[in-house]
Amino acid sequence: MKTRVKKARLGDVKQIHALVNAFADRGRMLAVPLSDLYDNVRDFTVVCAGDGGLLGCCCLRIVWEDLAEIRSLAVTEEAQGAGLGRELVESCLAEARELGVPRVFALTYVPDFFAALGFCLIDKNELPHKVWADCVKCPKFPDCDEVAVALDF
């Protein structure tokens, strides 16, 4: 399958919304309002099929001067297993390095995926900026069942 990884554009937002929220409906990630996606479209990288259809997305969100988060990583069911998730995360990690971010983390239900990319398990208490900025607004707070992983450059 011919694919292309690129920075998201406004025309991708509705497809990102549908993909992310389809996984959220199954409890596999948090839902993201459409307005938030438009606000943060520049943080997203997408992978598209040759025909332009969206196959996956990933967000690199800067949290602080020394910390960024990989979030909203999703690949369509049909395209899973083809390495697209890895390509998306690697693209976001390259961007983090380019920006000079020394540490990238993710909260995930699939820590083995991130371990294969060099991430290590960490205690969520190492992420105070994340906890106070986003987690307190989450319906799962304080009983989060996601696992924290981080990669230090």
C-alpha positions as CSV (number, residue, x, y, z in Angstrom):
1,M,0.0,0.0,0.0
2,K,1.4,3.4,-1.0
3,T,1.1,5.9,1.8
4,R,2.4,9.4,2.6
5,V,3.1,10.9,6.1
6,K,2.5,14.7,6.2
7,K,1.6,17.5,8.5
8,A,-2.2,17.7,8.9
9,R,-4.1,20.4,7.0
10,L,-7.5,21.9,7.7
11,G,-9.1,19.5,5.2
12,D,-8.0,16.5,7.4
13,V,-9.6,17.7,10.6
14,K,-13.0,16.0,10.1
15,Q,-11.4,12.7,9.2
16,I,-9.1,13.0,12.3
17,H,-12.1,13.7,14.4
18,A,-14.0,10.6,13.1
19,L,-11.0,8.3,13.5
20,V,-10.0,9.5,17.1
21,N,-13.6,9.5,18.3
22,A,-14.3,6.0,16.8
23,F,-11.5,4.7,19.1
24,A,-12.8,6.9,22.0
25,D,-16.3,5.3,21.6
26,R,-14.7,1.9,22.3
27,G,-12.8,3.3,25.4
28,R,-9.4,3.0,23.7
29,M,-8.6,6.8,23.9
30,L,-10.1,10.0,25.0
31,A,-12.5,11.8,22.7
32,V,-11.4,15.1,21.2
33,P,-13.9,17.9,20.3
34,L,-13.9,19.1,16.7
35,S,-13.2,22.6,17.9
36,D,-10.0,21.4,19.7
37,L,-8.8,19.7,16.6
38,Y,-9.2,22.9,14.6
39,D,-7.3,24.8,17.4
40,N,-4.5,22.3,17.3
41,V,-4.3,21.1,13.7
42,R,-0.7,22.2,13.4
43,D,0.2,19.7,16.1
44,F,-1.0,16.8,14.1
45,T,0.8,14.5,11.6
46,V,-1.3,12.2,9.4
47,V,-0.7,9.3,7.1
48,C,-2.8,9.1,4.0
49,A,-3.3,6.4,1.3
50,G,-2.4,7.1,-2.3
51,D,-6.0,8.2,-2.9
52,G,-5.8,10.8,-0.1
53,G,-7.9,8.9,2.4
54,L,-6.7,9.3,6.0
55,L,-5.3,6.1,7.5
56,G,-3.9,7.4,10.8
57,C,-3.0,10.4,12.9
58,C,-0.8,11.4,15.8
59,C,-0.4,14.6,17.7
60,L,2.8,16.1,19.2
61,R,1.8,18.6,21.9
62,I,4.3,20.8,23.6
63,V,3.6,20.7,27.3
64,W,6.5,22.7,28.7
65,E,10.0,23.9,27.8
66,D,11.4,20.4,28.4
67,L,8.4,18.1,27.7
68,A,6.1,17.1,24.9
69,E,3.4,14.5,24.6
70,I,2.4,12.0,21.9
71,R,-1.4,11.9,21.9
72,S,-4.3,11.0,19.8
73,L,-2.4,8.2,18.0
74,A,-4.8,6.3,15.9
75,V,-4.6,4.1,12.8
76,T,-7.7,2.7,11.0
77,E,-8.4,-0.9,11.8
78,E,-7.8,-1.9,8.1
79,A,-4.3,-0.3,8.1
80,Q,-3.1,-1.6,11.5
81,G,-0.1,-3.9,11.4
82,A,1.5,-2.1,8.4
83,G,3.9,0.0,10.6
84,L,1.9,3.3,10.1
85,G,1.6,4.0,13.8
86,R,5.4,3.6,14.1
87,E,5.9,6.0,11.2
88,L,3.6,8.6,12.8
89,V,5.3,8.4,16.1
90,E,8.8,8.5,14.5
91,S,7.7,11.6,12.6
92,C,6.5,13.3,15.8
93,L,9.7,12.3,17.6
94,A,11.8,13.8,14.8
95,E,9.8,17.0,15.1
96,A,10.4,17.0,18.9
97,R,14.1,16.6,18.4
98,E,14.1,19.5,15.8
99,L,12.3,21.7,18.4
100,G,14.9,20.8,21.1
101,V,12.4,19.0,23.4
102,P,14.5,16.7,25.6
103,R,11.7,14.4,26.8
104,V,8.5,13.0,25.1
105,F,5.9,11.0,26.9
106,A,2.6,9.3,26.2
107,L,-0.3,7.9,28.2
108,T,-1.3,4.7,26.6
109,Y,-3.2,1.4,26.8
110,V,-0.5,-0.2,24.6
111,P,2.9,0.3,26.4
112,D,4.6,-2.5,24.4
113,F,4.1,-0.5,21.2
114,F,5.9,2.4,22.7
115,A,8.6,0.2,24.3
116,A,9.5,-1.0,20.8
117,L,10.2,2.6,19.9
118,G,12.5,3.1,22.9
119,F,10.1,4.5,25.5
120,C,10.3,3.3,29.1
121,L,7.6,3.0,31.7
122,I,7.5,5.9,34.1
123,D,5.4,6.9,37.1
124,K,2.6,9.4,36.2
125,N,3.8,11.5,39.2
126,E,6.7,12.5,36.9
127,L,4.3,14.4,34.8
128,P,2.9,17.2,37.0
129,H,2.3,19.6,34.1
130,K,0.2,17.0,32.3
131,V,-1.8,16.2,35.4
132,W,-2.7,19.7,36.3
133,A,-3.2,20.9,32.7
134,D,-5.3,18.0,31.2
135,C,-5.8,15.1,33.5
136,V,-7.9,17.0,36.0
137,K,-10.4,17.7,33.2
138,C,-10.6,14.0,32.3
139,P,-13.7,12.0,33.3
140,K,-11.4,9.2,34.4
141,F,-9.4,11.4,36.8
142,P,-8.1,10.4,39.4
143,D,-8.7,6.7,38.4
144,C,-6.7,6.8,35.2
145,D,-6.0,3.3,33.8
146,E,-3.5,4.4,31.2
147,V,0.2,3.7,31.5
148,A,2.8,6.5,31.3
149,V,5.8,6.0,29.1
150,A,8.6,8.4,28.2
151,L,11.6,8.7,25.9
152,D,14.5,10.9,26.8
153,F,16.8,12.2,24.0
